[in-house]
Amino acid sequence: MSRVLDPGASVTVRVPASSANLGPGFDSIGLALGLWDTCTATVTDTPGIVVDVEGEGAQDVPRDGSHLVVRTMLRAWEALGVEPPPGLHLQCANTVPHGRGLGSSATAIVTGILAAQGIDDVCRGAGGDGASPDLGFVNDLAAELEGHPDNSSASVFGGLTLSWSDEPGRTSTVRLEPHPDVRALVFVPATQLSTAKARSVLPTHVRHGDAASNSARAALLVHAVTSQPAYLLAATREWLHQEARRESFSSSMALVDRLRAAGHAAVISGAGPSVLVLTTADRAGEVTAFGDPAWSVLAPGIPTIGAHITDRTRAGLDPQSRDFG
């Protein structure tokens, strides 16, 4: 028999943005970025779904059951054996840009799973006293719904993540700490690009030599980000996806070319069109000098934590306000 959720049960979750691929780490390496979406989800006894949104995407996202966070919560409750409530109220404050290759969809999916799990824990009286949520469950389901684990795993765990799947529905992730001198700068254009469009132009086959070259740089990338930033430029060269999509984001690739020619480790962030630059503290000023009115240059930082619950309220009890992540 499915569990029933109590009206008044509520959680607030925070989830960071992410950059995927980082050049050669296609569909496997992700980096959390310090741009955060915050969502408070509350079970109500009034039938229907109410979605309030402020910040990024406020003018574009749906305000009903088709909202990605709502759809994800319903899927998570199904996996948890929980009966969907008659009513749900979401209050979303978004800072992750949409359609820019910074993991906005993955952020929403992780938000929905963590919020659904958190509300279930509240109603069962579990997860109190600062207990952490089951991030393994969040990671597995997010990768399944997103289709690949690089963005979602970075949003779940923070830092630098390496992810792979050996069986359907299960994702393994190793979280690594970036070198303290590594800085992430992001050039964000005004234009959007859908992930589906960007992936549609990828080749179905790659040359064996290209695959071998890409594998070597992916291994070097992990070493460069965590131990020796001097190798960042060499470590971010790739052979699998950026050139194949050059026409889809020609302005972004032109910026990548200019930055790399000047010795900066620039790559397309995720599916684009944003450009990520991995640099060091002493060279960050050189990178920002490449900005112009067509780009917003962000220095979001690399968070040491990922998705977490900040507040929980159980019906009939006083709200708790502490970090549960």
N, C-alpha and C positions, 0 to 999 in steps of 0.2 A: 504494500500500500504506500502511495506517495506521501511524503511529508507535506504538511501545510504550513505556510508562512504566516507569521503574526502581523496584523496591521500595526503600523508604527515602528516596525523594525527598520533600521536605517544604518547605512555605512557611508563614509566618505573615503574615496580612494584617490591617490595621486600616481600618475604613470608618466615616465619620461619619453621624449622622442628618441629616435634612433637613426643611425646611418648604417646602411647595409652594404656589403660587398667590400668596401674599402679598397677597390681595385681588383686584385686577384682572388679575393675570398668570396666568390660568387655564390650566393644562396647558402652561405655557411658561416661567415664572419660578420658580426655586428658590433656597433659601438653606441652606447647610450649617450644621449645629449641632454644637457640641462634645460630643456624646454618642457614644461609640465602641463598636462591636462589634469584637471581636478573634477571629480563628479561625486555628487551626493545622491544616492539612490534610496528611496523610501517606499515601503509597502503601504498601500492605502486600502481602505475598505470601500472606497468609491470606485465603481467600475470604470475602466478606461486607463489610458496612458497619457501622461502629461510630460512633455519634454521642454525644459527651459535651457537656452544656450546663449552664452555670451562669449565674445572673443572670436577666434578663428572659426570660420565656417558658419557663423551665426546667421548669415543671410541665405545660406544654401542648403544646410542639412535639414532633413525632415523632422517634424515635431510629433511623430506618432510611432506606431509599432514598427515602422520600417527603418527607424533610426538604428544605426549599426550597433550601438551599445545595447539597445533594447533587444534586438534580435540575438545578440550574443548571450545576454543574460538568460533568455529563454532556452537557448541551446545548452548553456551550462547547467541550468536547473534540471533539464531533461537528463543530462549525464549524471547528476547528483541524486536523481530520484525524487525531485521536489515538484510539487504541484504549483504551476504558475499562479501568482496572486490575482485577485480580481482587479486590482488597481496598482499602478506604479507611477511614481513621480521622480523624474531625473532633473537635477540642476547641474548643468555642465559649464565649466569655465575653461575654455580652450586657449592654449598658446602655441600648439604645434601647427605649423602651416599645413594646409591641405593641398594634396596634389603636387607636392614639391620634392618628393623623394626623401622625406624625413620621417617616414613611418607612421603617418597619421591614422591609417587604417589599422595597423597593428596596435597602435596605442589605444584605439577605441575597442578593439577586440579584447586586449588584456584588461582594460577597464571593466568591460562587461563581465568577464569571467571572475575577476577578483571581487567585484561588487556582489555578484550572485552567490559566490561561495561565502563571502563575509556575512551577508544577510542570513544565509542558512545557518552559519555558525552562531550568529546572534540568537536566532530562534530556538536553536538546540541548547543554548547555554554553553556552547563550546567556544574556545578561542579567547577566553577571558584572561585577565592578569597578564596582558601583553603577549600572549602566545602568537606565534607567527602563522600566517595562512599557509596552505599547502601549495607552494609555488611550483612544485613538480606537476600537479594537476593543471595549474594555470598554463605552464609552459607547454605541456602536451596538447591541450585543447586549442591553445592559441596557434600553435604551429599547424595543427590540422585544419583549422578554419582559415588561416591566412594563406596556407598552401606551401610555405617555406619558412624555416625557423629563424633566419638571421635577424630580421627586424624585431620580431616578437620576443625572442629570447633576450635580446639586449634590453628591451623595455621591461621585461620581467625581473632580470637580475642586476641591471646596471653594469658599468665597467665595459670591458671587452669580452665578448662571448664567442665561443666556437661551438657550433651545433651540428648534429647529424642524426639521422634516423636509420635504425636497423630493421624496424618493423613498423607496419602501419599503426598510427595512433600513439607512437612512443617517440619522444625526442630526447636525446641526451645532450646536455650542455655543460661545457666547462667555462667557468667565469675566471677571467684573468684581470690583474690590476695593471692598468697602463703605467708606464714610467712617469714619475712625478713631473718631469720636464716637458712631457708631450702636451700640446695644445691642439684643440679642434676648432677651426674657423669654418664658417659656412657662408657661402655666397648664395643668396636666395633671390631668384628673379620674380617678377610680377606674374609671369605666365605659369600655367599649370600643365601637367602632363600625366595622363592616367597610366598606372602601372600596366594595365592590360595592353594599352597601345604600345608602350615601350617594349614589352616582352614579345609582342607579335612579330617583331622584325628580327628576332634572334635566329641564328642558323640552327638547323637540326643536327648538324655534324660539325666537328672541329678537327683540324689536323692533329695527328699524334704528337708532332713536335711542338705545336702550340700548347697542347694540354700539358706536356712535360715542362715546358717553360713556365706556364702558369702555376703549376704545382710547386715549383721551386720558389717562386716569388711569394706564394701564399704562406709557405713555411717561414720565409724570411720576414714577412709582414708581422707575424706573431712575435718574432724575436725583436724586430725594430720597435714595435709599439710598447713592448714590456721591458726591454732591456737596453737596446742601443738605438736611440732615435737618429743617429747619424746615418742609418741605413734606410730611413723612411722613403726617400726618393726612389731608390732602386726597388724597395719592397712593394711599392704601389703600382708598378708596371703590370699590365694585364693583357691577356690575349683572347678572352672569351666573350665580352659583351659590349664594351664601350664603342669600339670602332663600328661594330655592326649597327649601332643605334645612332651614329653620328648625325644622320639627317634628321632624326627625331628631335634632337636638341643641339643644333649646330652652334648656337651662341654659347651654350655651356661648354661644348667641346673646344671651341675657340679659346675660351677662358682657361680651360684645363691646359691647352697647348702653351699659352703664354706663361702661365704659372710654372709649368714643368720646365720650360725653356730657361726660366730664371732660377731653377734649382729647388722649386717648392713641390712637395708631395701632394699634388692635386688629383682628385678623382671625381667621377660623377657619384653623387650621393644616392644610393639606392637605385631606383629607376629614373632618377632625374626629375626635373632639370636643375636642381640645386647642385652646387659644387662644394665638396668637402676638401679642406686642406689640413693635413696633419703636419704640424710644425713644432717648433720649440719656443720657449718663452722669449729668447733673445732674437728670434726672427719673426715673431708675430706681427710686429710693426711693418716689416717689409711686405708681408702678405696683404694686410689691410690696405696698403697703398695701391693695390690693383683694383680696388673698388671704384665704381662710377655710379651715376644716378640710376642705371639699369639694374643695379643689384643692391640688396640690403645685406650688409656684412654683419654676421652674428658671431659672438664668442660665448657660446652657451656653457662651456665647461663640460667635463665628463663626470657625471654623478657616480658616487661610490655605492649607491643603493638604487634599486629599481622600483617596481610597483610595490606600493604599500598602502595599508589602511591607516588613516589618521584619526578617525572618529567612529565609534559604534554606539548605537542607541537601541535598547530593547524596550518594547512596548511596556509602559507602566513603570520603567526604571529611569533613573537619571542618566543623561548621556555621559559616556566616557570620552575623554579627549586626550588621547596619547597615541604615540606612534606604535602601530602593531606590525610594522613591516620587518 
